[in-house]
Amino acid sequence: MHVVAEAQTGPEALEMARTHNPDFLLLDFTLPGASGPELVTQVKREFPSVRILLLSVHADEKYVMEALSAGASGYLLKNAADVEL
C-alpha cells in the first residue's frame, strides 16, 4: 500500500481523490466540511470502483448502516483500527 495523499477536510479529501484517482480511501466518519457518508456518496459518484473504508468512534449500528448504504466498502471502529487494519 502506498499513501498518495492526506486531507484534513471533506472537500480537501474529494479534491485529493480527483487529483490522485486512488484505488482505496481510508476516511474518518467525521471530517470538517462533510460527513463520512456524504463524502462516500460524492466520491463513489465520480469514482465508482474506488474502495472506501470509514473509521469511526460510533459503534451504533445506524452509523454502520448509513456508511454502507452510502457505498462504503467497510466500517471500522477507531479503537480496533490498529489491530483490524
Protein Blocks (a to p, Z undefined) as FASTA:
>chain_A
ZZfbdcfbfklmmmmmmmnopabdcddfbdghiafklmmmmmmmmmmmbccddddfblbf
klmmmmmmnopabdcdfklmmmmZZ
